[in-house]
Amino acid sequence: MLSTRQFKVIAIDNHRNGISGIPFHLVLFQLAEDEDVGKDVMLGIVFPEGGAVAVLSVNKLVTGDIRFASNSWRGDWFESGLRDLCKKYDDDRFTHYKPYDRDKETKQIEKILKKMKKALGGV
């Protein structure tokens, strides 16, 4: 199990499918240090129901790798830390609403995507 201090959050947001869909959080993150994950950018998808967490490597997603056992990670290993981050995000968002710097966040994501594109040979 991972604690929140082991996550380096790149971006976090809350979504839902359509106007009446089940809400979920998306968390783009890296781990401080981990031999299996390395410095991959990871995507955590956190649904309200306990045990409903998916984690994928963004680096592998951009190559089209969605295969089980290749780009699959134990959601239960990440769940506690991701849920804590999502709760903090919601608490901050609703109790101390401050607009965040979307431009800064977008630049960080664009930088990551540029590196991924370069690694893929400019695809």
N, C-alpha and C positions, 0 to 999 in steps of 0.2 A: 504494500500500500504506500502511496506517495502522499506527502504533506504538501501544502500550498507553497512552501518555501522552495520546493524542488522544481517548481514550474517557472519558466520565464514566459509570461503571457505577452503575445504579440498583439492579439485583438480578441475581444469577446463581445458577443451580442446575443440578443434574444430574438427568436423568430417564431412563426407559426405557419402552418400550411393553410393559406387562404384566410378568410375572415372568421372561420369557426374551427380551424384545425387545432390540434394539440400543440401547445407551445413547446419550444425546445431551445437550448442554448448551443451556440457554436463557439468553440474556443480554439484559436490558433495559438500554438505554444511550442516551445522547445524545453527540453529537460536540462537542468543544470549540468548533470553528468550522468551518463548511462551508457554502458557498453553495447547493449542491444540496439538502442535507438540512435545513439551518437548525437549528432547535431541536426538530425532531420527536423524539419518543421512538421508538427503533428496537428491533426484536426480532431478535436473531441466533439462529439455530438451527444448532448446530455438531455434526455427526456425526463419528465417529472417522476415517472414510476421508478422505484428503486430497482437496480439491476439493468436498467435500460440506458446503457452508455456504449457508444461505439467510438473507437479511436483508429485513425488511419494516418499513414505517412503521406503528407502532401507531395513530398519528393517522388514517391512511387505513384501517386495518383496522376501527376502530370505526364507520366510515361504510359498511362493507361493500365497500370497494375492495380487491379481490384481483387486479385485472387486470394482465396483463403489460404492461410499458412505462409503467404508471401507478404501481403499487406494486411495482416490481421494482428491485433494487439489485444491483450486481455483487458477488457473494459473494467473488470472488477479491481484490477491493479491500479487503475487511474481514477476510479469512481470517487472515492472519498475526497481527494484533492480537487478534482474538477468540480464536484458539487459545492465544496467550500468556496471556491473561486466564483462560481455562479451566484451563490447566496450573497457574497460580498458585493459582487457587481450589482445585483438587484437592490440590496440595501443602500448602496451608495447612490444608485440611480434614482431611487424613490424618496430617500430621506434628505439627500444633499444634492439635488439635481444641479449639475454643472454641465454645460455643453462641452463635449470633448473635442479635441483637435482632430477632426476627420482628415484634414490634409496631411497631418503628421502620420496618422495611421495608414492612410492610402500610400504615402511615400514608402513606408516600411514594407508594406505588402508588395508594392511595385518592385522594390529592390530585391526582395526574395524571389519574385517571379522572374526577374531579369537574370538572376544567378541560375535559376532552374533552366531557363531557356538556353543560356550559354552552355550549361552542362549537357544539354540535349543536342548541341550542335546547331543552335539557332532555329530550331523547329518552331 
